[in-house]
Amino acid sequence: MGERIYKYRLDFYYKSLIIYFVTLISYILIKGNFTHATFEVVIKDPIIYIIIIFIIFFLTVLLTNAIRAREIIIDDRRIIFRNRFGQREVGINEILNVKFSREKKMRKEEKSTVRIVKLKLKDRKRFLRIRLSDFQNETGLVNEFRSISRKMNLKF
């Protein structure tokens, strides 16, 4: 069937950055003074500093996640967790159990039925947790892990 690639989603950070930037500009325009055909910007306002802190925070988070470039690659025999600095391969035969956690009660149109997938591996004590909403094509990723879970159930 080939490799299926699911990349990390960055649109939340882009949207948040744009919203805070527009808020900063509109607040500066509202608080500024027009005197004698010049525009005087009010800089010593604590709200402007707070908005700038949010902009800097979301900008750093966006840049770090863009630099990391995380993705999940699912093949017929293995799952590869890759980022810019390295990768980890997990064979389908190394997976002992697949657990799905459900979403809290929300409207069905907004959220999917699965929030986190937990993989129990042979060589690891803890579960490997994957938040599906962080990756593009969330429904395709859910279907991939459900098919892996069905394969696990057929083995036993």
C-alpha positions in Angstrom: 0.0 0.0 0.0 3.0 2.3 0.4 3.9 4.9 3.1 1.3 7.3 4.5 2.7 10.5 5.9 1.0 12.5 8.6 2.6 15.9 9.3 2.4 18.0 12.4 -0.3 20.6 12.4 0.8 24.2 12.8 -2.4 26.1 11.8 -3.4 26.8 15.5 -0.1 28.7 16.1 -0.5 30.7 12.9 -4.1 31.6 13.7 -3.2 32.6 17.3 -0.2 34.7 16.1 -2.4 36.5 13.6 -5.2 37.2 16.1 -2.8 38.6 18.7 -1.0 40.7 16.1 -4.3 42.2 14.8 -5.3 42.8 18.5 -2.0 44.6 19.1 -2.4 46.8 16.0 -6.1 47.6 16.7 -5.3 48.4 20.4 -2.5 50.8 19.3 -4.8 52.5 16.8 -7.5 52.9 19.4 -5.2 54.2 22.2 -3.0 56.4 19.9 -3.5 60.1 19.6 -4.0 62.1 16.5 -2.6 65.6 17.0 -1.7 68.1 14.4 -1.7 65.6 11.5 0.7 63.2 13.3 -0.1 60.0 15.1 1.4 59.5 18.6 1.7 55.9 19.7 1.2 55.1 23.4 4.0 52.7 24.3 3.9 52.8 28.1 0.7 50.8 28.4 0.8 47.4 30.3 -1.8 45.8 27.9 0.5 46.4 25.0 3.3 44.6 26.9 1.0 41.7 27.7 0.0 41.3 24.1 3.6 41.5 22.9 4.5 38.7 25.4 1.8 36.5 23.9 3.0 37.3 20.4 6.6 36.4 21.3 5.4 33.2 23.0 3.4 32.0 20.1 6.1 33.0 17.7 8.7 30.9 19.5 6.4 27.9 19.8 5.6 28.2 16.1 9.2 28.4 15.1 10.3 25.5 17.3 7.5 23.3 16.0 8.3 24.3 12.4 12.0 23.6 12.9 11.2 20.2 14.5 9.0 19.2 11.5 7.4 16.2 13.3 5.6 13.6 11.2 4.3 10.1 11.5 4.9 7.7 8.6 2.9 4.5 8.6 3.9 1.6 6.5 2.5 -1.9 6.3 5.2 -3.3 8.6 6.2 -0.3 10.8 5.5 3.1 12.2 8.1 5.8 11.9 8.1 8.8 14.2 10.3 11.3 12.5 11.4 14.9 13.2 14.2 16.9 11.7 16.8 15.7 14.2 16.1 12.0 14.1 13.6 9.2 13.8 12.3 6.2 15.7 10.9 3.1 14.1 8.4 0.9 15.7 7.5 -2.4 14.1 3.9 -3.5 14.0 5.1 -6.8 15.6 6.5 -4.8 18.6 3.1 -3.4 19.5 1.4 -5.4 22.3 -1.7 -3.3 22.7 -3.4 -0.3 21.2 -5.7 1.8 23.4 -7.9 4.7 22.3 -9.1 7.4 24.8 -12.3 9.0 24.1 -13.0 12.7 23.7 -14.9 14.5 26.5 -18.5 15.2 25.8 -18.5 17.8 23.0 -20.6 18.3 19.9 -19.9 15.6 17.4 -19.3 18.0 14.5 -16.4 19.7 16.2 -14.3 16.9 17.7 -13.5 13.3 16.7 -14.3 10.3 18.8 -10.7 9.5 19.6 -8.3 11.9 21.3 -5.2 10.0 22.2 -3.8 6.7 21.0 -1.7 4.7 23.5 0.7 2.1 22.2 2.1 -0.6 24.5 5.4 -1.7 23.2 7.5 -4.8 24.1 10.7 -2.9 25.1 9.0 -0.1 26.9 7.3 0.1 30.3 5.1 3.1 29.6 2.6 3.6 26.9 3.7 5.6 23.8 1.1 8.4 23.6 0.1 10.0 20.4 -2.3 13.0 20.3 -4.1 12.6 17.0 -5.4 16.1 16.8 -1.8 17.4 16.5 -1.4 15.9 13.1 -3.0 16.6 9.7 -5.7 14.2 8.4 -6.8 13.2 11.8 -9.5 10.8 10.6 -7.0 9.0 8.3 -4.6 8.6 11.3 -7.5 7.2 13.4 -8.4 4.7 10.7 -4.7 3.7 10.5 -4.5 2.9 14.2 -7.8 1.2 14.2 -6.6 -1.1 11.4 -3.4 -1.8 13.4 -5.6 -2.6 16.4 -7.7 -5.0 14.4 -4.5 -6.7 13.2 -3.4 -7.0 16.9 -6.7 -8.6 17.8 -6.4 -11.1 14.9 -3.0 -12.3 16.2 -4.4 -13.4 19.5 
